[in-house]
Amino acid sequence: MIDTSSEKQWLINTQSNPEKIKNLQEELNGVHPVLCEVLLQRGIDSKEKAELFFRPKLDHLYDPWSMLDMDRAVERVLEARNSCQKIMVLGDYDVDGTTSAAMMYLFLKSIDVSCDYYIPDRYNEGYGISIDSIDHAVSEEFSLMICLDCGIKAIEKVDYAGEKGLDIIICDHHTPGPEVPKAIAVLDPKRTGCTYPFKDLSGCGVGFKLIQAILDRLDLPAENAHVYLDLLATSIAADMVPIVDENRVLTMYGLHRINSNPSIGIQAMKDSTSFNKEYKTSDLVFKIAPRINAAGRMSSGRKAVEILVSENLDQAVELANRVNLYNLERRETDSKMTEEALSALELDDDFRSKKSTVLFDPSWHKGVIGIVASRMIENYYRPTIIFSGDGDVLSGSARSVRNFSVYDAIEECKDLLIQYGGHKYAAGMNQQIL
């Protein structure tokens, strides 16, 4: 293996101003100065901010109505409810997408909306809103589709849905392009002009804000949304969004629910593991998330949603055990592909001088290339894209390192791509073979 240990650069934070450390120590009634230094390096420079950090409360969540287009989204959902129109819930096939779809489906059912869910096939339809999903919704007489964790760049697909008479609401958290789709409502805190104060929600988090606003409009208890915090915390952990600010509050209370009174679906996922201790964020990342992801990677993401919305624990556990077999298969595939990728790099004499890693193999499993990209970063810590595909189109999955936006880098090459999307540290793309 190529030894890159000598190339690592350790960046030491500049020490905070001693006067600021002293002032914060006085405000916090004599807290040790080392702890005050750590807090200051995290931007916590007052007693009020320290209390928010150490004692997060659900009351600290931001007003959902401050998100651009929220009023339009709520109005359209309630119009569908009041006139008995059918709503299709569409989510991406990863953890964020499947937890989002499960959460929204369960909520809509709880307020007596006729609804169903749809997870695109990773291999036949690809990421996000597909023509097949729109055609299916139209054929089944759905009038509204709520798209979660996807859709922010689906300009042509949303136009197509409009031509078919299908309304679209987008709940996404990925970086928008210069133009947003002409949907009924586009909820994305990263949109230009959106004043929502926290920009790093997960896709499930954006859906959660819609639920909060609907409950508010219906004059129902805000606590009704809290039953979905276990799903939301799982999405936050799995999607690697920063666990700061609002995400920190949501994760803390979501973990409490996972450990005390989880939904049937999350309980089934827990039962499918051999882990019987209190769950922490890292346990969601390494125990629950891979099992949910395995369904979409190796078979169909719909199978994960079936578990997460189940009303019968025995049935949910049986389904979770089946999905766990997909996870075991995924591990074997991941191990084999990672070994092949590392071997390819060892044969590249110029690799040491390169600033990034880009690898392709037509035999690599499309559902696992994102994991392999992460493995490459674990070994060599440089922006990485892994490609696979044996037809006319290559599928790529990118991962990045601290302070380098792989999304921005890919956007600079957009003229070479069929489609792309993502955020700072993770992105996907399709490229035509010339």
NUTORRO-800374 format. One record per residue: residue in three letters; x, z, y of N, C-alpha, C in turn. Coordinates in steps of 0.001 Angstrom, whole numbers, plus 500000, padded with zeros to 6 digits. Layout:
# residues N
ALAXZYXZYXZY ...
//
This chain:
# residues 434
MET500836500000498801500000500000500000500873500000501253 ILE500411499296502267501159499240503527501137500600504188 ASP502280501107504572502361502410505225502253502227506729 THR501164502739507294500977502633508750501004504004509413 SER501409505049508666501355506400509217502231506553510451 SER503354505828510463504267505964511595503720505290512849 GLU502650504471512675502114503746513821501018504532514549 LYS500589505655513993499516506428514620499995507028515934 GLN499090507027516897499400507600518200498437508747518473 TRP498973509913518681498144511084518954497966511216520469 LEU496700511261520886496383511386522302495954512827522588 ILE496711513503523413496433514902523733495669514965525055 ASN494504515624525023493720515749526246494495516525527310 THR494359516084528535494985516812529647494306518159529812 GLN495101519199529994494533520537530138493658520614531382 SER492539521306531245491632521473532382492280522318533470 ASN491762522163534653492234522948535790492070524442535501 PRO493152525240535609493069526683535315491987527388536123 GLU491751526908537329490721527525538162489334527290537572 LYS489125526079537023487833525775536394487635526626535137 ILE488717526811534377488632527647533175488234529071533561 LYS488884529582534610488595530938535060487157531067535539 ASN486675530083536302485305530146536831484277530116535699 LEU484518529243534701483578529161533582483615530445532772 GLN484795531018532606484923532270531864484117533379532532 GLU484151533421533854483377534422534593481877534179534436 GLU481471532900534499480049532574534339479539532957532960 LEU480415532836531949480015533098530567480367534512530128 ASN480567535396531085480778536822530812481978537092529909 GLY483091536451530232484334536789529563484608536073528268 VAL483952534936528033484253534140526842485738533758526868 HIS486380533713525706487814533470525625488175532174526362 PRO489264532168527111489651530978527880489895529730527029 VAL490338529903525777490533528733524909489185528045524650 LEU488161528842524399486833528286524185486319527625525466 CYS486598528245526604486210527638527880486910526294528080 GLU488160526207527667488908524952527757488249523869526897 VAL487863524244525667487207523292524772485881522824525366 LEU485127523750525931483838523397526536484030522446527709 LEU484993522706528529485247521845529687485637520440529250 GLN486401520333528157486786519011527660485587518232527141 ARG484500518937526876483270518287526433482246518145527554 GLY482714518374528770481839518201529919480900519359530169 ILE481123520469529516480263521647529692480943522563530697 ASP480507522477531946481221523171533022480362524195533744 SER479250524624533139478388525623533781477670526436532717 LYS477116527561533130476372528420532200475150527696531663 GLU474501526922532537473292526204532123473613525192531015 LYS474700524438531203475087523452530187475517524136528891 ALA476172525283529013476597526016527816475391526519527031 GLU474363526978527734473159527436527045472465526290526325 LEU472446525115526949471850523940526302472630523560525048 PHE473953523754525115474810523390523993474661524373522836 PHE474701525659523126474679526669522076473271527038521621 ARG472277526839522485470904527208522142469953526052522425 PRO470123524941521733469234523795521970467795524126521593 LYS466864523622522376465441523856522129464700522528522216 LEU463617522432521481462814521214521532462209520991522913 ASP462113522061523688461640521925525069462624521120525914 HIS463861520981525431464881520253526185464775518732526005 LEU463885518276525100463737516838524886463200516167526148 TYR463634514929526361463250514215527584461838513647527475 ASP461268513413528631459915512887528747459860511455528205 PRO459077511181527162459041509818526605458511508788527598 TRP457727509253528574457131508310529533458154507720530485 SER459376508263530489460406507706531364461067506465530757 MET460690506112529531461247504921528908460460503685529345 LEU461162502670529758460555501434530229459609500854529180 ASP458421500462529605457384499832528773456625500811527899 MET456871502116528017456180503066527148454670503033527362 ASP454253502899528602452811502859528865452167501656528176 ARG452832500514528204452307499302527573452242499464526046 ALA453251500088525475453281500288524032452150501208523581 VAL451987502311524280450940503274523911449564502646524059 GLU449356501931525135448060501291525374447707500327524243 ARG448697499533523795448411498541522753448151499205521400 VAL448905500260521066448676500958519800447283501573519775 LEU446888502204520865445571502847520908444443501817520958 GLU444708500670521544443724499585521497443479499175520049 ALA444562499040519284444428498688517872443670499773517115 ARG443989501009517398443314502131516721441826502153517037 ASN441501502001518296440107502137518716439231500968518272 SER439853499802518063439083498627517650439306498277516176 CYS439894499228515420440091499077513964440932497858513605 GLN441927497540514439442858496466514115443962497005513206 LYS444492496143512361445541496529511426446924496413512091 ILE447786497392511822449151497411512368450144497332511217 MET451083496406511333452194496351510389453412497029511012 VAL454054497899510233455270498584510658456447497903509970 LEU457356497330510751458520496648510191459783497415510556 GLY460610497697509555461880498378509791463020497629509150 ASP464218497859509649465405497279509034465591497906507654 TYR466495497313506828466663497772505456467694498887505312 ASP468296499356506416469263500447506295468558501788506476 VAL469328502884506547468733504218506637467922504382507927 ASP468489503953509039467774504085510311466459503308510268 GLY466497502104509727465294501282509670464243501810508712 THR464664502265507529463695502738506542463100504092506923 THR463914504983507494463349506253507972462409506006509141 SER462752505046510003461882504691511128460533504187510631 ALA460579503269509666459343502689509136458491503753508462 ALA459129504618507674458391505687507004457744506623508011 MET458495507006509014457983507915510041456778507317510763 MET456901506079511228455823505461511985454596505232511105 TYR454810504815509865453697504602508933452936505911508701 LEU453653506988508429453009508279508193452250508750509429 PHE452841508534510594452174508967511822450899508171512067 LEU450969506857511952449791506030512197448668506386511227 LYS449017506643509983448007507081509029447373508398509470 SER448175509281510053447667510599510457446673510522511608 ILE446712509415512382445746509253513479444725508162513128 ASP444569507930511824443508507053511303443662505596511715 VAL444885505097511679445137503683511931445295502974510586 SER444694501817510443444883500996509254446244500306509354 CYS447149500608508443448523500107508594449192499920507246 ASP450288499203507274451153499030506115452570498849506645 TYR453553498860505741454944498699506173455568497502505491 TYR456608496973506128457291495775505630458780495928505902 ILE459589495782504864461050495823505001461589494458504590 PRO462225493712505487462747492376505134463767492458504001 ASP463787491432503191464771491339502127466127490962502727 ARG467130491779502442468463491574503017469017490186502702 TYR468728489678501506469372488460501047468560487205501334 ASN467241487316501272466406486137501491465935485987502937 GLU465819487095503660465319487051505036466359487432506067 GLY467293488297505682468300488750506629467796489877507509 TYR468581490176508521468329491327509393467158491079510345 GLY466346492113510532465357492116511610464094491327511323 ILE463418490959512408462164490219512305462442488848511682 SER461686488521510666461872487236509997460602486403510107 ILE460751485115509901459584484229509860458653484652508725 ASP459236485020507581458422485458506445457586486686506803 SER458185487643507530457446488855507882456278488539508813 ILE456500487623509741455431487224510667454321486494509915 ASP454708485556509063453710484808508285452903485745507390 HIS453579486722506799452881487690505952451873488493506776 ALA452302488964507950451402489744508801450170488934509201 VAL450394487692509549449283486838509968448334486575508795 SER448897486289507631448064485989506469447240487194506032 GLU447763488404506285447056489627505911446215490187507066 GLU446098489409508136445228489722509282445637490987510029 PHE446944491201510145447439492233511054447429491649512466 SER447074492459513449447050491972514834448250492463515636 LEU448935493487515115450061494091515844451158494445514855 MET452385494151515236453551494552514447454438495443515313 ILE454762496625514799455711497525515476457041497398514749 CYS458058496918515449459375496658514860460332497774515262 LEU460947498407514267461812499558514510463237499280514054 ASP464193499684514891465622499505514624466002498024514560 CYS465247497182515208465552495757515244464654495097516288 GLY464953493842516614464060493056517451464534492779518863 ILE465544493515519340465911493398520744466469492018521092 LYS466940491276520100467467489935520353466659488843519646 ALA465478489206519157464666488261518384463775487429519312 ILE464385486720520233463650485941521234462731484916520573 GLU463302484068519735462534482982519125461496483502518133 LYS461819484573517386460881485117516413459663485718517114 VAL459890486398518217458764486972518960457899485867519570 ASP458532484810520038457774483661520545456913483058519436 TYR457493482949518247456761482404517108455554483287516762 ALA455769484613516792454670485538516519453548485368517542 GLY453940485188518803452939484980519849452112483729519598 GLU452760482663519158452048481420518844451050481626517705 LYS451370482569516821450492482849515683449426483896516004 GLY449455484418517235448466485417517621448803486834517201 LEU450068487089516870450510488417516448451259489098517587 ASP450753490237518032451429491004519083452593491798518492 ILE453637491978519299454846492685518857455167493818519827 ILE455479494988519267456098496089520014457462496333519390 ILE458501496345520200459869496551519715460343497961520063 CYS460836498670519058461476499977519245462899499855518719 ASP463846499595519598465216499321519172466194500148519994 HIS467420500240519510468448500988520241469731500184520358 HIS469720498953519877470904498098519961471034497496521354 THR472198496988521635472486496444522961471709495152523197 PRO470932495075524267470173493846524540471082492726525028 GLY470606491507524881471269490367525483470799490203526916 PRO471166489109527574470748488883528969469239488724529114 GLU468558488349528016467108488181528023466512489041526911 VAL465359489665527188464683490432526145463474489636525658 PRO463050489875524429461912489134523886460635489350524712 LYS459768488364524699458499488446525432457456489130524549 ALA457737490380524223456844491186523404455859491934524302 ILE454836492519523698453897493356524445454646494501525121 ALA455597495089524401456427496159524952457774496138524245 VAL458822496399525003460180496474524445460755497832524822 LEU460789498733523845461334500070524063462781500096523591 ASP463695500260524517465123500341524208465794501011525397 PRO466332502219525213466933502936526350468127502215526967 LYS468683501231526253469822500488526783469396499301527656 ARG468108499073527790467631497965528624468007498167530083 THR468345497091530749468557497159532195467254497574532866 GLY467333498554533735466139499015534442465426500166533771 CYS465852500531532553465235501666531868465868502959532376 THR465043503861532865465547505109533456465596506262532465 TYR465327505983531194465391507062530217466804507651530249 PRO466938508976530358468249509572530672469264509564529527 PHE468829509380528284469776509402527167469764508047526481 LYS470904507411526410470991506025525951471348505870524477 ASP471655506952523768472219506840522427471279507313521324 LEU469977507151521519469033507436520449469255506500519266 SER468879506922518082468828506012516939467554505175517066 GLY467426504161516205466191503399516204465003504284515877 CYS465203505189514927464166506154514576463851507061515766 GLY464870507371516556464664508189517750463775507511518763 VAL463931506189518930463074505448519849461635505463519337 GLY461463505278518031460125505376517455459521506752517641 PHE460340507780517535459885509158517733459366509359519155 LYS460018508745520131459558508867521521458179508210521686 LEU457955507095520982456640506451521023455588507384520431 ILE455909508029519338454981508979518729454665510111519693 GLN455694510642520353455472511713521330454507511270522425 ALA454694510070522928453846509576524016452408509364523547 ILE452227508846522328450874508644521801450169509979521641 LEU450870510968521095450276512298520965449870512853522329 ASP450703512642523313450406513118524665449147512445525217 ARG449043511134525029447889510399525530446603510818524814 LEU446724511153523525445557511588522762445253513065522945 ASP446064513740523746445913515179523986445981515977522688 LEU446889515542521804447142516248520556448414517086520688 PRO448588518132519894449764519006520022451078518246519843 ALA452038518495520722453352517864520602454021518225519284 GLU453661519396518739454255519858517489453908518955516315 ASN452874518144516457452519517227515374453656516267515035 ALA454514515994516025455640515080515787456786515750515049 HIS456802517070515032457952517784514485458061517644512971 VAL456975517252512313457029517090510848457939515923510457 TYR458283515068511417459121513901511120460596514133511453 LEU460937515364511845462311515613512283463325515511511143 ASP462882515726509902463830515566508784464226514099508631 LEU463259513202508777463562511767508738464452511371509911 LEU464137511910511075464890511562512280466331512051512198 ALA466534513281511738467902513804511606468711512966510616 THR468056512505509547468738511656508568469182510349509204 SER468325509780510059468683508520510727469853508721511686 ILE469844509816512423470909510101513381472255510241512672 ALA472245510992511580473489511206510836473993509899510225 ALA473088509141509611473495507932508898473952506830509835 ASP473322506722511010473648505615511907474835505924512813 MET475389507110512683476605507493513406476439507415514930 VAL475223507646515418475071507738516877475646509085517318 PRO476095509200518557476722510454518999475753511634518887 ILE476187512693518236475327513881518102475596514788519294 VAL475138514336520430475244515062521683473881515001522366 ASP473701515849523390472515515773524224471251515847523364 GLU470339514916523535469066514958522821469249514818521313 ASN470198514008520887470437513868519451470850515182518814 ARG471542516003519570471988517287519037470796518210518786 VAL469852518196519717468638518996519554467851518515518337 LEU467646517212518250466862516631517171467513516876515813 THR468841516791515763469546517014514501469459518465514067 MET469618519373515003469558520803514663468207521165514057 TYR467133520738514710465802521093514210465439520267512979 GLY465979519070512884465759518282511680466420518906510469 LEU467643519409510646468329520094509549467576521351509130 HIS467035522058510107466252523256509783465059522877508900 ARG464414521782509227463270521353508424463724520895507030 ILE464817520165506961465334519714505665465630520899504755 ASN466129521981505331466515523146504532465381524118504282 SER464279523998505015463192524971504870461889524357504376 ASN461525523200504921460222522614504571460261521097504720 PRO461062520421503887461208518970504048459956518219503593 SER459854516991504034458805516113503532459020515874502046 ILE457991515398501367458094515146499926459216514141499647 GLY459310513107500485460326512088500272461741512627500376 ILE462008513409501417463350513982501579463626514999500483 GLN462613515767500087462807516714498986463175515972497701 ALA462529514837497472462851514047496279464285513547496322 MET464731513111497504466113512669497649467076513826497379 LYS466732515006497857467562516181497596467612516485496094 ASP466448516394495451466384516709494025467165515716493176 SER467392514513493709468126513499492942469629513725492985 THR470069514687493777471488515038493846471711516325493055 SER472964516653492837473290517921492172473651518994493194 PHE473400518700494464473776519604495551472626520569495812 ASN472886521870495743471827522858495940472176523907496988 LYS473038523525497923473392524422499018472651524006500284 GLU472863524748501350472238524393502618472845523087503136 TYR471966522183503558472431520874504032472960520958505457 LYS474095520304505664474665520114506990474643518623507313 THR475021518272508533475005516865508931475848516015507983 SER477014516507507603477892515740506715477241515501505355 ASP476389516414504926475702516238503652474654515132503740 LEU474028514985504896473111513867505095473878512545505016 VAL475066512536505616475881511308505646476350510920504253 PHE476787511884503459477443511569502193476571511772500950 LYS475403512394501093474565512640499913473200511957500007 ILE472516512109501122471179511529501260471257510066501704 ALA472006509800502759472056508448503327472499507381502315 PRO473552507607501527473964506557500584472878506200499573 ARG472080507171499194471002506902498241469913506049498880 ILE469553506378500115468555505569500815469094504161501044 ASN470335504091501464470958502790501744471079501926500499 ALA471305502569499361471558501815498134470380500927497769 ALA469164501373498088467988500560497769468064499218498482 GLY468370499244499793468459498013500568469694497193500244 ARG470769497863499833472015497141499541471942496411498200 MET471373497081497194471442496553495840470110495982495342 SER469005496327496028467700495831495594466829495559496806 SER465913496479497143464997496292498274464836497594499039 GLY464929497513500364464749498685501203463337499258501111 ARG462389498438500686461009498917500541460941500072499539 LYS461810500051498536461800501116497530462173502457498147 ALA463049502437499157463397503679499847462196504199500629 VAL461471503306501297460301503728502068459220504281501143 GLU459068503685499959458093504195498993458343505665498689 ILE459609506030498583459957507431498336459626508285499555 LEU460017507810500727459906508611501955458466508830502395 VAL457541507990501948456128508168502343455288508711501186 SER455922509032500073455184509470498894454436510779499156 GLU453280510906498513452477512119498624452529512941497343 ASN453313512484496362453410513175495085454884513390494752 LEU455293514647494645456711514952494462457246514418493139 ASP456485514556492055456967514085490762457226512580490793 GLN456287511833491379456468510385491480457647510042492386 ALA457787510805493485458877510552494424460231510822493772 VAL460322511870492977461580512192492291461921511104491276 GLU460916510603490562461155509520489612461703508288490319 LEU461110507952491475461598506816492252463000507078492784 ALA463253508308493243464572508659493784465648508557492710 ASN465310508939491490466282508831490393466614507371490092 ARG465621506496490217465877505067490024466802504548491125 VAL466516504946492354467354504516493477468773505046493322 ASN468905506224492724470238506782492519471068505909491584 LEU470409505204490651471125504266489789471695503115490612 TYR470928502683491632471453501665492548472686502197493272 ASN472654503491493610473787504070494324475029504097493446 LEU474848504390492165475989504365491239476552502951491114 GLU475655501968491064476092500566491017476828500191492302 ARG476306500674493422476940500403494726478345500985494759 ARG478526502180494217479852502807494214480863501960493447 GLU480454501475492290481355500645491490481729499361492232 THR480719498738492858480973497509493609481862497777494810 ASP481592498860495501482381499268496668483837499479496280 SER484067500200495181485428500500494738486194499219494403 LYS485526498310493694486174497063493293486515496211494518 MET485560496076495457485783495251496645486854495847497550 THR486859497163497679487865497820498518489263497589497947 GLU489391497704496647490690497468496005491149496027496240 GLU490220495090496137490564493683496357490964493436497813 ALA490264494075498744490576493901500162491956494474500493 LEU492247495655499963493560496265500218494682495416499616 SER494426494854498442495435494007497804495689492751498631 ALA494619492203499218494774491005500051495645491304501270 LEU495476492490501842496282492854503008497742493053502637 GLU497985493596501471499365493820501047500120492503500868 LEU499381491441500597500008490133500415500225489392501730 ASP499712489959502825499832489327504142501052489892504868 ASP502110489110504954503351489592505574503186489856507061 ASP502219489221507698502041489366509143501045490454509517 PHE500489491136508513499404492068508806499834493186509759 ARG501048493702509585501497494842510385501455494547511891 SER501682493302512254501735492955513682500357492619514265 LYS499324492599513443497994492223513923497240493420514480 LYS496305493128515384495541494171516056494183494415515409 SER493817493578514451492516493710513804492621493260512351 THR491553493516511600491491493110510202490273492218510012 VAL490472491013509497489373490096509180489635489537507787 LEU488690489777506876488854489345505488487591488641505002 PHE487768487704504077486641486971503497486873486744502021 ASP485795486904501261485818486525499854484403486104499479 PRO484220484917498952482867484444498646482167485258497564 SER482930485993496774482329486754495676481888488154496098 TRP482275488594497275481942489955497688480455490116497927 HIS479931491282497558478509491588497653478133491806499119 LYS477159491037499567476745491113500971476270492510501366 GLY475663493225500434475127494545500756476173495628500900 VAL477432495326500565478465496369500549479587496084501553 ILE479563494919502226480694494566503090480849495537504267 GLY479759496147504728479880497130505808480654498354505374 ILE480421498788504141481158499937503612482636499601503484 VAL482933498410503003484337498008502849485029497928504213 ALA484314497461505227484885497447506584485256498858507019 SER484390499820506713484697501218507042485905501716506270 ARG486015501309505015487172501714504199488481501177504796 MET488446499965505312489648499394505912490074500190507138 ILE489079500640507915489409501440509095489980502785508672 GLU489457503367507588490006504628507082491486504466506734 ASN491850503291506247493231503061505829494139502614506965 TYR493626501765507869494501501136508850494074501323510309 TYR492893501873510525492399502221511859492589501085512871 ARG491920500004512601491876498888513542490538498168513358 PRO490000497547514414488709496858514304488717495902513119 THR487613495905512377487565495178511108486270494390510965 ILE486382493164510450485222492375510054485442491904508624 ILE484448492142507775484476491679506397483385490627506232 PHE483759489451505739482822488351505528482585488127504036 SER481370487669503727481060487219502379480091486045502479 GLY479821485404501344478883484285501339479476483079500649 ASP478665482410499846479160481240499133478330479989499431 GLY477510480022500477476716478872500871477223478291502171 ASP476300477807502979476676477217504264476871478252505361 VAL476421479492505114476468480530506140477216481749505619 LEU478151482244506422478859483480506109478157484654506777 SER478097485768506069477585487008506635478759487939506878 GLY478812488520508068479908489414508405479420490774508841 SER480173491792508519479873493154508952481108493729509619 ALA480934494249510817482061494728511624481973496231511855 ARG483121496875511882483228498282512251484397498414513226 SER484338499440514065485382499546515079485955500948515164 VAL486904501089516072487614502341516289487253502876517672 ARG487663504071517928487321504737519178487755503906520395 ASN486842503817521347487095503183522645487289501663522567 PHE486821501048521473486838499590521405485466499110520961 SER484783498365521823483448497868521512483546496581520706 VAL483273496685519421483307495492518576482149494563518942 TYR481052495137519436479920494307519864480338493394521018 ASP481027493960522015481471493148523155482435492057522708 ALA483310492393521757484271491407521259483560490260520553 ILE482571490605519751481811489571519040481016488725520025 GLU480489489353521053479707488610522037480544487548522740 GLU481838487808522873482728486817523477482858485566522604 CYS482499485701521336482588484562520408481205484050520012 LYS480189484363520794478815484067520383478550482574520187 ASP479336481727520857479146480282520693479523479822519283 LEU480230480673518535480640480326517177479680480891516132 LEU478666481643516568477810482373515645476375481871515679 ILE475704482007514539474283481696514469473488482828515088 GLN473831484039514720473208485229515308474159486411515155 TYR473927487427515955474737488645515893473956489776516540 GLY474369490992516281473721492154516881474462493413516495 GLY474130494505517156474763495774516837475015496619518064 HIS476027497457517965476402498302519096477918498499519091 LYS478387499483519825479814499594520114480675499659518852 TYR480252500431517858481119500691516717480694499984515429 ALA479574499292515453479120498591514243478289497385514640 ALA478501496294513953477757495065514288477703494165513060 GLY476787493216513108476677492229512046476546490837512650 MET476824489822511847476788488458512372476625487469511231 ASN476152486270511576476125485144510655476865483973511300 GLN477677483287510509478471482186511027478333480957510127 GLN478076479835510746477965478585510010479350478130509547 ILE479433477710508293480702477161507804480839475727508284 LEU481919475439508984482116474102509555482691473138508530 
//
